[in-house]
Amino acid sequence: VNHVMCALCHMVCTSVSLLRAHISSQHCDERPFHCHLCDSSFKNAYDLHKHVETHNDSDAYSCHVEGCGFTSQTLQNLRRHYKRA
């Protein structure tokens, strides 16, 4: 198995592409993904997408269990609620 070591922190990755992702997320301060609704910026598109969900004026996701009343701005939080409840 080929391993590639990060020169900045000596973390070992199993591929060059994983090393690039590691360096980008852990060692670079560049945040090229900007929110069009506020001044926030992010290192990757996924984090921007999750952030934009927080701009909903109302809670878009709600628990369908009768009497629960749980609501959330993100689908991820609703799924976490279902796992815990």
HUDA-V777701 format. One record per helix or strand of 2 or more residues. SS is the DSSP state (H for helix, E for strand). FROM is the first residue (numbers start at 1). LEN is the number of residues. If there is no record, write none. Layout:
SS;FROM;LEN + SS;FROM;LEN
//
This chain:
E;4;2 + E;12;2 + H;16;12 + E;33;2 + E;41;2 + H;45;9 + E;61;2 + E;71;2 + H;75;10
//
